[in-house]
């Protein structure tokens, strides 16, 4: 949670006019819902890890299938050789 009163106070102490400091603090306060929270980031990371795991499984299956197909073709080619 963003403390806009504290922000406005700090800006005023830094030499910014009180009305400008309050406007800046209010703008920051209205944008706080756009900020990512730790829980949101953790949930997104968890989702991405799940998707990566599924992709890894598909990739391994595809590679194993390709190796078997190539082995079969090599074996068939060796059988045709005199």
N, CA, C and O atoms as CSV, one atom per row, in Angstrom:
chain,resi,resn,atom,element,x,y,z
A,1,UNK,N,N,0.833,-1.169,0.000
A,1,UNK,CA,C,0.000,0.000,0.000
A,1,UNK,C,C,0.883,1.239,0.000
A,1,UNK,O,O,1.828,1.327,0.784
A,2,UNK,N,N,0.590,2.176,-0.855
A,2,UNK,CA,C,1.377,3.390,-0.971
A,2,UNK,C,C,0.769,4.486,-0.100
A,2,UNK,O,O,-0.431,4.754,-0.168
A,3,UNK,N,N,1.603,5.108,0.710
A,3,UNK,CA,C,1.161,6.185,1.591
A,3,UNK,C,C,1.346,7.510,0.852
A,3,UNK,O,O,2.431,8.090,0.872
A,4,UNK,N,N,0.293,7.981,0.208
A,4,UNK,CA,C,0.378,9.203,-0.589
A,4,UNK,C,C,0.609,10.440,0.270
A,4,UNK,O,O,1.241,11.396,-0.179
A,5,UNK,N,N,0.103,10.430,1.499
A,5,UNK,CA,C,0.320,11.564,2.400
A,5,UNK,C,C,1.807,11.718,2.711
A,5,UNK,O,O,2.338,12.828,2.728
A,6,UNK,N,N,2.460,10.605,2.952
A,6,UNK,CA,C,3.889,10.623,3.236
A,6,UNK,C,C,4.682,11.095,2.013
A,6,UNK,O,O,5.648,11.847,2.146
A,7,UNK,N,N,4.273,10.655,0.834
A,7,UNK,CA,C,4.942,11.078,-0.398
A,7,UNK,C,C,4.796,12.584,-0.578
A,7,UNK,O,O,5.772,13.275,-0.868
A,8,UNK,N,N,3.598,13.083,-0.410
A,8,UNK,CA,C,3.358,14.521,-0.559
A,8,UNK,C,C,4.175,15.309,0.454
A,8,UNK,O,O,4.733,16.356,0.125
A,9,UNK,N,N,4.247,14.816,1.672
A,9,UNK,CA,C,5.018,15.487,2.716
A,9,UNK,C,C,6.498,15.507,2.360
A,9,UNK,O,O,7.159,16.536,2.500
A,10,UNK,N,N,7.018,14.379,1.903
A,10,UNK,CA,C,8.430,14.305,1.513
A,10,UNK,C,C,8.742,15.231,0.348
A,10,UNK,O,O,9.782,15.888,0.333
A,11,UNK,N,N,7.843,15.283,-0.625
A,11,UNK,CA,C,8.055,16.163,-1.768
A,11,UNK,C,C,8.017,17.628,-1.341
A,11,UNK,O,O,8.803,18.439,-1.832
A,12,UNK,N,N,7.118,17.965,-0.439
A,12,UNK,CA,C,7.039,19.344,0.072
A,12,UNK,C,C,8.318,19.725,0.800
A,12,UNK,O,O,8.821,20.837,0.641
A,13,UNK,N,N,8.841,18.805,1.597
A,13,UNK,CA,C,10.087,19.056,2.326
A,13,UNK,C,C,11.264,19.230,1.373
A,13,UNK,O,O,12.233,19.921,1.688
A,14,UNK,N,N,11.173,18.596,0.202
A,14,UNK,CA,C,12.252,18.689,-0.784
A,14,UNK,C,C,12.185,19.976,-1.590
A,14,UNK,O,O,13.054,20.241,-2.421
A,15,UNK,N,N,11.149,20.780,-1.343
A,15,UNK,CA,C,11.074,22.071,-2.002
A,15,UNK,C,C,10.040,22.181,-3.105
A,15,UNK,O,O,9.958,23.214,-3.769
A,16,UNK,N,N,9.255,21.145,-3.314
A,16,UNK,CA,C,8.203,21.196,-4.326
A,16,UNK,C,C,6.977,21.846,-3.700
A,16,UNK,O,O,6.654,21.592,-2.539
A,17,UNK,N,N,6.302,22.681,-4.470
A,17,UNK,CA,C,5.104,23.359,-3.962
A,17,UNK,C,C,4.100,22.328,-3.460
A,17,UNK,O,O,3.965,21.249,-4.038
A,18,UNK,N,N,3.398,22.667,-2.383
A,18,UNK,CA,C,2.477,21.721,-1.745
A,18,UNK,C,C,1.418,21.219,-2.720
A,18,UNK,O,O,1.100,20.030,-2.720
A,19,UNK,N,N,0.870,22.097,-3.546
A,19,UNK,CA,C,-0.161,21.669,-4.498
A,19,UNK,C,C,0.410,20.687,-5.530
A,19,UNK,O,O,-0.252,19.724,-5.917
A,20,UNK,N,N,1.648,20.948,-5.967
A,20,UNK,CA,C,2.286,20.031,-6.917
A,20,UNK,C,C,2.618,18.692,-6.255
A,20,UNK,O,O,2.440,17.631,-6.852
A,21,UNK,N,N,3.099,18.758,-5.020
A,21,UNK,CA,C,3.434,17.536,-4.287
A,21,UNK,C,C,2.197,16.671,-4.087
A,21,UNK,O,O,2.259,15.450,-4.231
A,22,UNK,N,N,1.068,17.305,-3.753
A,22,UNK,CA,C,-0.172,16.546,-3.578
A,22,UNK,C,C,-0.642,15.944,-4.897
A,22,UNK,O,O,-1.130,14.815,-4.923
A,23,UNK,N,N,-0.499,16.688,-5.989
A,23,UNK,CA,C,-0.906,16.167,-7.294
A,23,UNK,C,C,-0.048,14.971,-7.685
A,23,UNK,O,O,-0.561,13.974,-8.194
A,24,UNK,N,N,1.236,15.068,-7.452
A,24,UNK,CA,C,2.138,13.944,-7.768
A,24,UNK,C,C,1.791,12.733,-6.913
A,24,UNK,O,O,1.708,11.616,-7.425
A,25,UNK,N,N,1.588,12.942,-5.622
A,25,UNK,CA,C,1.255,11.841,-4.716
A,25,UNK,C,C,-0.069,11.196,-5.114
A,25,UNK,O,O,-0.191,9.972,-5.075
A,26,UNK,N,N,-1.060,11.997,-5.495
A,26,UNK,CA,C,-2.348,11.443,-5.923
A,26,UNK,C,C,-2.190,10.640,-7.213
A,26,UNK,O,O,-2.814,9.591,-7.371
A,27,UNK,N,N,-1.367,11.121,-8.126
A,27,UNK,CA,C,-1.129,10.385,-9.370
A,27,UNK,C,C,-0.484,9.041,-9.081
A,27,UNK,O,O,-0.853,8.025,-9.671
A,28,UNK,N,N,0.471,9.040,-8.182
A,28,UNK,CA,C,1.129,7.776,-7.801
A,28,UNK,C,C,0.123,6.845,-7.127
A,28,UNK,O,O,0.112,5.644,-7.394
A,29,UNK,N,N,-0.713,7.392,-6.265
A,29,UNK,CA,C,-1.707,6.579,-5.561
A,29,UNK,C,C,-2.716,5.944,-6.489
A,29,UNK,O,O,-3.134,4.809,-6.262
A,30,UNK,N,N,-3.117,6.657,-7.539
A,30,UNK,CA,C,-4.091,6.080,-8.465
A,30,UNK,C,C,-3.466,5.024,-9.364
A,30,UNK,O,O,-4.182,4.211,-9.948
A,31,UNK,N,N,-2.148,5.025,-9.485
A,31,UNK,CA,C,-1.467,4.040,-10.334
A,31,UNK,C,C,-0.999,2.811,-9.562
A,31,UNK,O,O,-0.449,1.884,-10.156
A,32,UNK,N,N,-1.207,2.791,-8.259
A,32,UNK,CA,C,-0.690,1.683,-7.462
A,32,UNK,C,C,-1.305,0.344,-7.852
A,32,UNK,O,O,-0.683,-0.698,-7.646
A,33,UNK,N,N,-2.508,0.351,-8.406
A,33,UNK,CA,C,-3.122,-0.915,-8.806
A,33,UNK,C,C,-2.416,-1.535,-9.996
A,33,UNK,O,O,-2.575,-2.726,-10.265
A,34,UNK,N,N,-1.628,-0.726,-10.718
A,34,UNK,CA,C,-0.877,-1.244,-11.857
A,34,UNK,C,C,0.418,-1.927,-11.437
A,34,UNK,O,O,1.052,-2.608,-12.244
A,35,UNK,N,N,0.812,-1.750,-10.186
A,35,UNK,CA,C,2.056,-2.333,-9.711
A,35,UNK,C,C,1.877,-3.826,-9.455
A,35,UNK,O,O,0.842,-4.265,-8.953
A,36,UNK,N,N,2.894,-4.591,-9.807
A,36,UNK,CA,C,2.840,-6.031,-9.581
A,36,UNK,C,C,3.196,-6.330,-8.128
A,36,UNK,O,O,4.168,-5.795,-7.595
A,37,UNK,N,N,2.408,-7.181,-7.500
A,37,UNK,CA,C,2.692,-7.586,-6.134
A,37,UNK,C,C,3.547,-8.839,-6.149
A,37,UNK,O,O,3.653,-9.516,-7.172
A,38,UNK,N,N,4.151,-9.144,-5.022
A,38,UNK,CA,C,4.989,-10.341,-4.925
A,38,UNK,C,C,4.169,-11.597,-5.210
A,38,UNK,O,O,4.638,-12.507,-5.894
A,39,UNK,N,N,2.943,-11.647,-4.684
A,39,UNK,CA,C,2.093,-12.820,-4.897
A,39,UNK,C,C,1.762,-12.988,-6.374
A,39,UNK,O,O,1.760,-14.105,-6.890
A,40,UNK,N,N,1.482,-11.874,-7.056
A,40,UNK,CA,C,1.183,-11.937,-8.484
A,40,UNK,C,C,2.388,-12.452,-9.265
A,40,UNK,O,O,2.253,-13.297,-10.151
A,41,UNK,N,N,3.556,-11.937,-8.930
A,41,UNK,CA,C,4.776,-12.361,-9.625
A,41,UNK,C,C,5.051,-13.839,-9.359
A,41,UNK,O,O,5.427,-14.574,-10.271
A,42,UNK,N,N,4.867,-14.269,-8.131
A,42,UNK,CA,C,5.083,-15.685,-7.808
A,42,UNK,C,C,4.105,-16.575,-8.564
A,42,UNK,O,O,4.480,-17.647,-9.038
A,43,UNK,N,N,2.862,-16.141,-8.680
A,43,UNK,CA,C,1.867,-16.926,-9.408
A,43,UNK,C,C,2.234,-17.015,-10.888
A,43,UNK,O,O,2.105,-18.074,-11.503
A,44,UNK,N,N,2.691,-15.903,-11.453
A,44,UNK,CA,C,3.090,-15.904,-12.860
A,44,UNK,C,C,4.305,-16.795,-13.082
A,44,UNK,O,O,4.366,-17.520,-14.075
A,45,UNK,N,N,5.261,-16.751,-12.179
A,45,UNK,CA,C,6.447,-17.605,-12.288
A,45,UNK,C,C,6.043,-19.067,-12.205
A,45,UNK,O,O,6.555,-19.897,-12.955
A,46,UNK,N,N,5.136,-19.385,-11.308
A,46,UNK,CA,C,4.656,-20.761,-11.175
A,46,UNK,C,C,3.978,-21.226,-12.464
A,46,UNK,O,O,4.184,-22.357,-12.904
A,47,UNK,N,N,3.175,-20.358,-13.062
A,47,UNK,CA,C,2.508,-20.694,-14.318
A,47,UNK,C,C,3.525,-20.930,-15.421
A,47,UNK,O,O,3.404,-21.883,-16.191
A,48,UNK,N,N,4.516,-20.074,-15.497
A,48,UNK,CA,C,5.547,-20.214,-16.535
A,48,UNK,C,C,6.345,-21.494,-16.331
A,48,UNK,O,O,6.674,-22.181,-17.298
A,49,UNK,N,N,6.658,-21.819,-15.083
A,49,UNK,CA,C,7.390,-23.064,-14.820
A,49,UNK,C,C,6.576,-24.284,-15.249
A,49,UNK,O,O,7.130,-25.240,-15.790
A,50,UNK,N,N,5.267,-24.255,-15.012
A,50,UNK,CA,C,4.410,-25.353,-15.443
A,50,UNK,C,C,4.386,-25.490,-16.952
A,50,UNK,O,O,4.441,-26.599,-17.484
A,51,UNK,N,N,4.305,-24.358,-17.646
A,51,UNK,CA,C,4.315,-24.391,-19.104
A,51,UNK,C,C,5.654,-24.893,-19.633
A,51,UNK,O,O,5.699,-25.645,-20.607
A,52,UNK,N,N,6.748,-24.476,-18.988
A,52,UNK,CA,C,8.072,-24.929,-19.414
A,52,UNK,C,C,8.231,-26.429,-19.200
A,52,UNK,O,O,8.845,-27.115,-20.018
A,53,UNK,N,N,7.687,-26.932,-18.119
A,53,UNK,CA,C,7.754,-28.363,-17.846
A,53,UNK,C,C,6.999,-29.157,-18.915
A,53,UNK,O,O,7.471,-30.195,-19.381
A,54,UNK,N,N,5.833,-28.660,-19.290
A,54,UNK,CA,C,5.052,-29.327,-20.332
A,54,UNK,C,C,5.789,-29.290,-21.665
A,54,UNK,O,O,5.787,-30.280,-22.396
A,55,UNK,N,N,6.411,-28.180,-21.987
A,55,UNK,CA,C,7.176,-28.077,-23.225
A,55,UNK,C,C,8.387,-28.992,-23.211
A,55,UNK,O,O,8.733,-29.591,-24.229
A,56,UNK,N,N,9.031,-29.100,-22.051
A,56,UNK,CA,C,10.175,-29.989,-21.928
A,56,UNK,C,C,9.762,-31.440,-22.184
A,56,UNK,O,O,10.466,-32.179,-22.872
A,57,UNK,N,N,8.629,-31.838,-21.632
A,57,UNK,CA,C,8.131,-33.196,-21.840
A,57,UNK,C,C,7.850,-33.455,-23.308
A,57,UNK,O,O,8.215,-34.505,-23.835
A,58,UNK,N,N,7.199,-32.499,-23.980
A,58,UNK,CA,C,6.912,-32.660,-25.406
A,58,UNK,C,C,8.192,-32.737,-26.222
A,58,UNK,O,O,8.284,-33.525,-27.163
A,59,UNK,N,N,9.172,-31.927,-25.870
A,59,UNK,CA,C,10.435,-31.913,-26.605
A,59,UNK,C,C,11.174,-33.235,-26.442
A,59,UNK,O,O,11.702,-33.770,-27.417
A,60,UNK,N,N,11.218,-33.764,-25.236
A,60,UNK,CA,C,11.886,-35.046,-24.990
A,60,UNK,C,C,11.199,-36.152,-25.779
A,60,UNK,O,O,11.872,-36.985,-26.384
A,61,UNK,N,N,9.871,-36.172,-25.782
A,61,UNK,CA,C,9.147,-37.191,-26.551
A,61,UNK,C,C,9.461,-37.084,-28.033
A,61,UNK,O,O,9.637,-38.100,-28.706
A,62,UNK,N,N,9.532,-35.855,-28.548
A,62,UNK,CA,C,9.809,-35.647,-29.964
A,62,UNK,C,C,11.227,-36.110,-30.295
A,62,UNK,O,O,11.442,-36.745,-31.328
A,63,UNK,N,N,12.188,-35.803,-29.437
A,63,UNK,CA,C,13.575,-36.215,-29.675
A,63,UNK,C,C,13.709,-37.730,-29.620
A,63,UNK,O,O,14.377,-38.322,-30.468
A,64,UNK,N,N,13.087,-38.359,-28.641
A,64,UNK,CA,C,13.156,-39.821,-28.530
A,64,UNK,C,C,12.524,-40.477,-29.753
A,64,UNK,O,O,13.058,-41.451,-30.284
A,65,UNK,N,N,11.395,-39.948,-30.197
A,65,UNK,CA,C,10.754,-40.486,-31.398
A,65,UNK,C,C,11.626,-40.331,-32.626
A,65,UNK,O,O,11.694,-41.234,-33.459
A,66,UNK,N,N,12.284,-39.212,-32.743
A,66,UNK,CA,C,13.172,-38.981,-33.883
A,66,UNK,C,C,14.360,-39.929,-33.848
A,66,UNK,O,O,14.767,-40.446,-34.889
A,67,UNK,N,N,14.921,-40.166,-32.670
A,67,UNK,CA,C,16.052,-41.090,-32.546
A,67,UNK,C,C,15.623,-42.503,-32.941
A,67,UNK,O,O,16.359,-43.196,-33.642
A,68,UNK,N,N,14.442,-42.935,-32.500
A,68,UNK,CA,C,13.958,-44.256,-32.881
A,68,UNK,C,C,13.723,-44.350,-34.383
A,68,UNK,O,O,14.067,-45.360,-34.999
A,69,UNK,N,N,13.146,-43.319,-34.977
A,69,UNK,CA,C,12.901,-43.322,-36.419
A,69,UNK,C,C,14.216,-43.362,-37.190
A,69,UNK,O,O,14.339,-44.105,-38.164
A,70,UNK,N,N,15.194,-42.576,-36.766
A,70,UNK,CA,C,16.490,-42.573,-37.435
A,70,UNK,C,C,17.181,-43.922,-37.275
A,70,UNK,O,O,17.822,-44.404,-38.209
A,71,UNK,N,N,17.056,-44.532,-36.103
A,71,UNK,CA,C,17.648,-45.850,-35.879
A,71,UNK,C,C,16.991,-46.885,-36.781
A,71,UNK,O,O,17.668,-47.745,-37.346
A,72,UNK,N,N,15.687,-46.802,-36.912
A,72,UNK,CA,C,14.972,-47.733,-37.790
A,72,UNK,C,C,15.391,-47.570,-39.241
A,72,UNK,O,O,15.578,-48.561,-39.946
A,73,UNK,N,N,15.540,-46.338,-39.694
A,73,UNK,CA,C,15.990,-46.097,-41.065
A,73,UNK,C,C,17.409,-46.600,-41.274
A,73,UNK,O,O,17.711,-47.172,-42.322
A,74,UNK,N,N,18.283,-46.398,-40.299
A,74,UNK,CA,C,19.649,-46.893,-40.401
A,74,UNK,C,C,19.663,-48.408,-40.444
A,74,UNK,O,O,20.383,-48.994,-41.252
A,75,UNK,N,N,18.889,-49.048,-39.596
A,75,UNK,CA,C,18.809,-50.501,-39.576
A,75,UNK,C,C,18.287,-51.035,-40.910
A,75,UNK,O,O,18.817,-52.014,-41.435
A,76,UNK,N,N,17.247,-50.397,-41.462
A,76,UNK,CA,C,16.711,-50.820,-42.760
A,76,UNK,C,C,17.730,-50.631,-43.866
A,76,UNK,O,O,17.837,-51.476,-44.755
A,77,UNK,N,N,18.481,-49.537,-43.832
A,77,UNK,CA,C,19.499,-49.309,-44.842
A,77,UNK,C,C,20.605,-50.337,-44.749
A,77,UNK,O,O,21.118,-50.784,-45.775
A,78,UNK,N,N,20.981,-50.720,-43.543
A,78,UNK,CA,C,22.011,-51.751,-43.371
A,78,UNK,C,C,21.539,-53.109,-43.847
A,78,UNK,O,O,22.350,-53.899,-44.331
A,79,UNK,N,N,20.266,-53.405,-43.728
A,79,UNK,CA,C,19.703,-54.674,-44.182
A,79,UNK,C,C,19.700,-54.766,-45.715
A,79,UNK,O,O,19.806,-55.852,-46.285
A,80,UNK,N,N,19.577,-53.613,-46.362
A,80,UNK,CA,C,19.539,-53.598,-47.834
A,80,UNK,C,C,20.920,-53.693,-48.448
A,80,UNK,O,O,21.048,-54.021,-49.628
A,81,UNK,N,N,21.956,-53.413,-47.675
A,81,UNK,CA,C,23.319,-53.482,-48.192
A,81,UNK,C,C,23.748,-54.947,-48.341
A,81,UNK,O,O,23.447,-55.783,-47.489
A,82,UNK,N,N,24.472,-55.247,-49.463
A,82,UNK,CA,C,24.898,-56.660,-49.670
A,82,UNK,C,C,26.017,-57.073,-48.762
A,82,UNK,O,O,26.472,-58.215,-48.822
